[in-house]
Amino acid sequence: MSTPSSHSENRQPAASERVIPPVTTHERLVVALVTLLQFAVIMGFTMVMALGPDFATSLGIPLDHLGYIVGSYPLAAAVGTLLWTRHADRFDRRWAVLGFLFGAALCHLIASFATDFETLLAARMLGGLFGGPAAATALAIVIDVVPGVRRGRAMGLVMGAFSVASVLGLPFALWLSQGFGWQAPFRAVALLALLVCGLLAWILPPIRGHLDNPETRQRSRKGTTILTILAQPDHRLGLALIATAMFSNFLVIPNLASYLLFNLGLPREDLGGLYMIGGGLSLVGMQLTGRLCDRYGCVWPGTITCLMTALVGWAFLLHSPGPSLIWIGFGAYMLFSSARRVTQNTLNSFIPADHERAAFTSTQSAVQHLSSAAGSYVGAGLLVSTPSGALEGMPLLVAVLMVALVIQPLQILWLSRRLARR
């Protein structure tokens, strides 16, 4: 069973057309499987953010170097997706995503045997080479299968994998690390990715509508170059939006665990529960925002979530909240920061034509990972750890964050107006 698609379904619906038909069983199955795949990929990426203090202590890595460990994965993922872009639309997407996920699983296993900063850095970069194309191809599958009028909800579900990772995955990884050593979470994620590979091979139908459709077959087989993507104004605007969003996200996220533990004095045993609460709130925010995008478009949900992220970030990161307010501030930041990314990814899903979907999502993934790495490295460069582990330099980091968050609503408005005129 292949999945055809048409470019007419990929335009952004006008307000008068926002009547949302029922979801088909086929869509539910594909979205569920892709969400599970994204959960495995995201766990492989994000667990180092929470585990940083644990493996840093064991391997003798300075805390202010954690941003480099976090940033190595998206940097390599960007390289992997850029190399994949030209070929991304030439194959059945099911087999492509299976191959990349299997490679990522092996790399997580290799990372568990790291002995110092250099070997862990190398293993993380190798994992990124496979994880980046896996995530990009999975996103192309969702765009192929789900029509535009329901795509906000689907994007909310798929991106909710990040929240599920926070609610279930990261607390479990922290528990494994505390009880069995920092290596245990890496091995658990490798096993999870292999299990997901088995499910995908067994259940996921072929995704080759871009190859079976006579209108797009020839262009898909020729491939789409990065220069072709970048030559189109709408594509450039969408990529710039993602770059700004991910840069602002990763200025903060890699340093949150250290900030909570050493600046705010959060007990180590509370870290898992805090991520669980934050992930749960972000999951709710993503689902609600996805539905709002389907009903009302992306402009005002995107504007509100960006400005609320800025307000909460300013209060939470600069004013050292007390013990009870730590939970409120962290939860609110995770909620709004995650919700704004749903609006941005939903809006970008309307940009590519059928024959260039995987090429566009691969280029978008590369930009996303490069900007994530840039945010991680800039954050690491702006912050300095004291002998006690506390991070200094937060005011300057927050100032950069505020500028990036204020720019994003303007980018969303500009891109939305251009897409509406197509």
matplotlib code that plots the C-alpha trace (Angstrom):
import matplotlib.pyplot as plt

x = [0.0, 1.7, 0.7, 0.0, -0.2, -1.1, 0.3, -3.3, -3.6, -0.4, -1.5, -2.3, -6.1, -7.9, -10.0, -13.2, -11.9, -11.0, -13.6, -11.6, -12.8, -12.4, -8.9, -8.5, -7.3, -4.3, -3.3, -3.6, -1.4, 1.3, 1.3, 1.5, 4.5, 6.3, 5.7, 7.3, 10.2, 10.7, 10.6, 13.5, 15.5, 14.7, 15.7, 19.0, 19.5, 18.1, 19.2, 22.7, 21.1, 19.7, 22.6, 25.3, 26.2, 26.4, 28.7, 30.7, 31.6, 32.4, 34.5, 36.1, 34.5, 34.2, 30.6, 31.1, 32.0, 28.6, 27.4, 30.0, 28.9, 25.2, 26.1, 28.2, 25.1, 23.1, 26.2, 26.8, 23.1, 23.2, 26.1, 24.2, 21.0, 22.8, 24.5, 21.1, 19.2, 20.0, 18.8, 16.0, 13.1, 14.5, 13.5, 10.6, 10.7, 10.0, 13.3, 15.3, 14.1, 14.7, 18.3, 19.0, 17.3, 19.3, 22.5, 21.6, 20.9, 24.4, 26.0, 24.2, 25.6, 29.1, 28.7, 28.1, 31.7, 33.2, 36.1, 36.7, 35.5, 37.0, 35.5, 32.1, 32.2, 33.1, 30.3, 27.8, 28.8, 28.5, 25.0, 24.0, 25.0, 22.3, 19.8, 19.4, 18.3, 16.0, 14.1, 13.9, 12.6, 10.0, 8.7, 8.4, 6.3, 3.8, 3.6, 3.0, 0.2, -1.7, -3.6, -3.1, -6.4, -5.3, -1.6, -1.4, -2.8, -0.5, 2.5, 1.5, 1.3, 4.6, 6.4, 4.8, 7.4, 9.7, 7.3, 6.8, 10.6, 10.6, 7.7, 8.8, 12.1, 14.3, 13.2, 13.7, 17.2, 18.1, 16.9, 19.0, 22.0, 21.7, 21.2, 23.4, 25.8, 25.6, 26.2, 22.8, 20.6, 22.6, 22.3, 18.5, 18.0, 19.9, 17.6, 14.5, 15.6, 16.2, 12.7, 11.2, 13.0, 11.3, 7.9, 8.4, 9.5, 6.5, 3.7, 4.6, 3.3, 5.5, 5.6, 6.3, 3.5, 6.1, 7.4, 4.1, 2.5, 3.2, 3.2, 6.1, 7.9, 10.4, 11.3, 11.6, 14.0, 16.2, 16.4, 16.4, 19.6, 20.2, 20.7, 17.3, 15.7, 17.6, 16.8, 13.1, 12.1, 9.4, 11.8, 14.5, 12.0, 10.9, 14.4, 15.3, 12.3, 13.5, 17.0, 16.0, 13.7, 16.2, 19.1, 17.0, 15.9, 19.4, 20.9, 19.1, 18.2, 21.7, 22.4, 19.1, 20.1, 23.3, 21.4, 18.7, 21.2, 24.0, 22.5, 19.0, 20.0, 17.5, 18.1, 19.4, 16.6, 14.0, 15.4, 13.5, 10.2, 10.8, 11.4, 8.3, 6.1, 7.7, 7.2, 3.6, 2.8, 4.6, 2.7, -0.6, 0.6, 1.6, -1.7, -3.7, -1.5, -1.7, -5.5, -5.5, -3.3, -5.7, -8.6, -7.2, -3.9, -0.4, 0.1, -1.6, -0.8, 2.8, 2.9, 1.5, 3.7, 6.8, 6.1, 5.1, 8.3, 10.2, 8.3, 8.7, 12.3, 13.2, 11.5, 12.8, 16.4, 17.2, 15.4, 16.4, 13.0, 12.4, 12.0, 8.3, 8.5, 11.3, 8.6, 6.2, 8.8, 10.3, 6.9, 5.8, 9.0, 8.7, 5.0, 5.4, 8.7, 7.5, 4.1, 5.8, 7.7, 4.4, 3.3, 6.6, 6.8, 3.1, 3.6, 6.7, 4.9, 3.0, 6.1, 7.4, 5.9, 5.4, 8.6, 10.8, 9.3, 12.0, 14.7, 13.1, 12.6, 16.3, 17.5, 15.2, 16.7, 20.2, 19.4, 17.6, 20.7, 23.2, 21.3, 20.9, 24.6, 25.2, 22.9, 24.6, 28.1, 27.1, 25.5, 28.6, 30.7, 28.6, 28.5, 31.4, 31.2, 32.5, 34.3, 31.0, 29.4, 27.2, 26.9, 27.8, 26.8, 23.1, 22.1, 23.9, 22.5, 19.0, 19.4, 20.4, 17.4, 15.0, 16.1, 15.6, 12.2, 10.9, 12.0, 10.1, 6.5, 7.6, 9.0, 5.8, 3.6, 5.8, 5.9, 2.2, 1.2, 3.4, 2.0, -1.6, -0.9, 0.3]
y = [0.0, 3.2, 6.7, 9.1, 12.8, 15.9, 19.5, 20.9, 19.3, 21.0, 24.6, 26.5, 26.5, 29.8, 30.7, 29.9, 26.4, 25.3, 22.5, 19.6, 16.1, 13.0, 11.4, 8.1, 4.9, 4.9, 8.4, 7.4, 4.4, 6.3, 9.2, 6.9, 5.0, 8.1, 9.6, 6.4, 6.8, 10.4, 9.5, 7.1, 9.7, 12.5, 10.4, 9.7, 13.5, 15.0, 12.6, 14.1, 17.4, 15.9, 13.4, 16.0, 16.4, 12.6, 11.7, 14.9, 13.8, 10.3, 11.2, 14.3, 16.7, 20.4, 21.5, 24.4, 21.9, 20.2, 22.6, 21.1, 17.6, 18.6, 20.6, 17.9, 15.8, 18.4, 19.6, 16.1, 15.6, 18.7, 17.2, 13.9, 15.6, 17.8, 14.8, 13.0, 15.9, 15.2, 11.6, 12.0, 11.8, 9.0, 6.1, 4.6, 6.6, 3.5, 1.8, 5.0, 5.8, 2.2, 2.3, 5.6, 4.6, 1.3, 3.2, 5.6, 2.7, 1.3, 4.7, 5.0, 1.7, 2.8, 6.0, 3.9, 2.7, 6.3, 6.8, 10.6, 13.8, 13.1, 9.6, 10.6, 13.6, 11.3, 8.8, 11.6, 13.0, 9.6, 9.2, 12.6, 11.5, 8.9, 10.5, 13.7, 12.0, 9.7, 12.6, 14.5, 11.5, 10.9, 14.4, 14.0, 10.9, 12.9, 15.7, 13.0, 11.3, 14.0, 16.7, 20.4, 20.9, 18.3, 18.9, 21.1, 18.4, 15.7, 17.9, 18.5, 14.7, 14.0, 16.8, 15.6, 12.9, 15.5, 16.0, 12.3, 12.0, 14.6, 13.0, 9.4, 9.1, 11.6, 10.7, 7.0, 7.8, 9.8, 6.8, 4.4, 6.7, 7.1, 3.4, 1.7, 4.3, 6.9, 4.2, 2.5, 5.1, 5.0, 1.2, 1.5, 4.0, 1.8, -1.1, 1.1, 2.2, -1.4, -2.3, 0.6, -0.6, -4.0, -2.4, -0.1, -3.0, -5.0, -2.4, 0.7, 0.5, 1.6, 5.4, 6.0, 8.2, 10.7, 7.9, 6.3, 9.6, 10.3, 14.0, 13.9, 10.7, 12.1, 15.1, 12.9, 10.5, 13.4, 14.7, 18.2, 20.0, 22.3, 25.2, 24.5, 24.7, 27.9, 29.6, 29.8, 32.8, 30.9, 28.1, 30.6, 32.3, 29.0, 27.9, 31.3, 30.9, 27.4, 28.7, 31.5, 29.2, 26.4, 28.9, 30.4, 27.0, 25.7, 28.8, 27.6, 23.9, 22.4, 24.4, 24.0, 20.9, 22.6, 25.9, 24.1, 22.0, 24.5, 28.0, 27.3, 24.5, 22.0, 18.6, 16.0, 13.6, 16.2, 16.6, 13.6, 14.8, 18.3, 17.1, 15.0, 18.0, 20.2, 17.5, 16.9, 20.6, 20.9, 17.9, 19.6, 22.9, 21.2, 19.4, 22.5, 24.7, 22.2, 22.3, 26.1, 26.2, 24.0, 26.1, 29.7, 29.5, 29.9, 33.6, 34.4, 31.1, 31.6, 35.2, 34.5, 31.5, 33.3, 36.3, 34.2, 32.2, 35.5, 36.7, 33.4, 33.0, 36.5, 35.8, 32.3, 32.7, 36.1, 36.2, 33.1, 31.8, 30.1, 26.3, 26.2, 28.7, 26.6, 24.0, 26.7, 28.6, 25.5, 24.1, 27.3, 27.7, 24.2, 24.6, 27.8, 27.0, 23.6, 25.1, 27.8, 25.1, 23.5, 26.7, 27.0, 23.4, 23.4, 26.6, 25.2, 22.0, 24.0, 25.2, 22.2, 20.6, 16.8, 16.1, 18.0, 17.2, 15.0, 17.3, 20.3, 18.5, 17.3, 20.8, 22.1, 19.4, 20.5, 24.1, 23.1, 21.1, 23.7, 26.4, 24.1, 23.5, 27.3, 28.0, 25.3, 26.7, 30.3, 29.4, 27.5, 30.5, 33.0, 31.0, 30.2, 27.6, 28.6, 26.0, 25.3, 24.4, 27.5, 29.2, 32.9, 35.0, 34.4, 38.1, 38.2, 34.8, 36.0, 39.2, 37.2, 34.9, 37.9, 39.3, 35.9, 35.4, 38.8, 38.3, 35.0, 36.4, 38.8, 35.9, 33.8, 36.7, 37.4, 33.7, 33.2, 36.1, 34.9, 31.3, 32.7, 34.5, 31.4]
z = [0.0, -1.1, -0.2, -3.0, -2.4, -4.3, -4.1, -3.9, -0.5, 0.6, 0.3, 3.5, 3.8, 3.9, 7.0, 5.1, 4.2, 7.7, 8.0, 9.4, 8.1, 10.2, 10.5, 8.5, 10.1, 7.7, 8.9, 12.6, 12.0, 10.1, 12.6, 15.6, 14.1, 13.1, 16.6, 18.1, 15.7, 16.7, 20.3, 19.8, 17.8, 20.3, 23.3, 21.6, 21.2, 24.3, 27.1, 27.2, 28.3, 31.5, 32.0, 31.5, 35.2, 35.6, 32.8, 33.2, 36.8, 35.7, 32.7, 34.2, 31.7, 32.9, 33.2, 30.9, 28.2, 28.2, 25.5, 23.1, 23.8, 23.2, 20.1, 18.5, 17.7, 15.8, 14.0, 12.7, 12.0, 9.8, 7.8, 7.4, 6.2, 3.8, 2.2, 2.1, 0.6, -3.1, -2.8, -0.3, -2.7, -4.8, -2.5, -0.6, 2.6, 4.8, 3.9, 4.1, 7.6, 8.8, 7.6, 9.3, 12.6, 12.7, 12.3, 15.1, 17.4, 16.9, 17.5, 20.9, 21.9, 20.9, 23.0, 26.1, 25.9, 25.8, 28.2, 28.0, 26.4, 23.0, 22.6, 23.7, 21.4, 18.5, 19.3, 19.5, 16.2, 14.6, 16.0, 14.6, 11.1, 11.2, 13.5, 11.5, 8.2, 10.2, 11.7, 8.4, 6.5, 9.2, 8.9, 5.1, 5.7, 7.8, 5.1, 2.5, 4.4, 6.2, 4.2, 5.1, 6.9, 9.6, 9.6, 12.7, 14.8, 13.3, 13.8, 17.4, 17.9, 16.2, 18.0, 21.2, 21.1, 22.7, 25.5, 26.0, 26.2, 28.9, 30.8, 30.6, 28.8, 30.6, 34.2, 33.3, 31.9, 35.1, 37.2, 35.1, 35.4, 39.1, 39.7, 37.0, 35.8, 33.0, 30.3, 31.0, 29.4, 26.2, 26.0, 26.7, 23.9, 21.5, 22.4, 22.0, 18.6, 17.5, 18.7, 16.8, 13.7, 14.0, 14.4, 11.4, 9.2, 10.3, 10.3, 8.3, 4.7, 1.8, 1.5, -2.2, -3.5, -4.7, -7.0, -8.1, -9.1, -12.8, -12.3, -9.7, -10.5, -12.9, -10.8, -7.7, -9.4, -10.6, -7.0, -5.7, -4.8, -1.8, -4.3, -5.8, -2.3, -1.4, -4.7, -3.7, -1.5, 0.5, 1.2, 2.5, 4.7, 6.2, 6.8, 8.4, 10.8, 11.9, 12.3, 14.6, 16.6, 17.2, 18.0, 20.7, 22.0, 22.4, 23.9, 27.1, 27.0, 27.2, 30.3, 32.1, 34.2, 35.5, 36.1, 38.1, 40.2, 40.8, 40.5, 42.0, 44.3, 43.1, 44.7, 42.2, 43.1, 42.1, 38.6, 37.1, 38.5, 37.2, 33.7, 34.0, 34.9, 32.3, 29.6, 30.6, 30.3, 27.0, 25.6, 26.5, 25.0, 21.7, 21.3, 21.9, 19.7, 16.8, 17.0, 17.1, 14.0, 12.1, 13.1, 13.0, 11.2, 12.6, 13.1, 16.3, 18.1, 17.0, 18.2, 21.6, 22.3, 21.3, 23.5, 26.5, 26.1, 26.3, 29.3, 31.3, 30.2, 31.5, 34.9, 35.3, 34.2, 35.7, 39.0, 40.9, 41.8, 45.2, 45.6, 44.8, 41.9, 40.2, 39.3, 38.0, 36.1, 34.5, 33.6, 32.0, 30.0, 28.6, 27.8, 25.8, 24.2, 22.9, 21.7, 19.6, 17.6, 16.6, 14.9, 13.1, 11.8, 10.8, 8.8, 7.1, 6.1, 3.5, 1.7, -0.4, -3.5, -3.6, -5.5, -3.1, 0.3, 1.6, 0.1, 1.9, 5.2, 5.0, 4.3, 7.1, 9.4, 8.5, 9.2, 12.4, 13.6, 12.6, 14.4, 17.4, 17.5, 17.1, 20.0, 22.1, 21.3, 21.8, 25.1, 26.2, 25.2, 27.1, 30.3, 32.7, 35.5, 38.9, 41.1, 42.8, 39.4, 39.3, 35.8, 35.4, 32.4, 32.4, 31.9, 28.5, 27.5, 28.3, 26.3, 23.2, 23.8, 24.0, 20.7, 19.0, 20.4, 19.4, 15.8, 15.4, 15.3, 12.5, 10.5, 11.0, 9.8, 6.7, 5.7, 6.3, 4.1, 1.3, 1.4, 1.4, -1.9, -3.7]

ax = plt.figure().add_subplot(projection="3d")
ax.plot(x, y, z, "-o")
ax.set_aspect("equal")
plt.show()
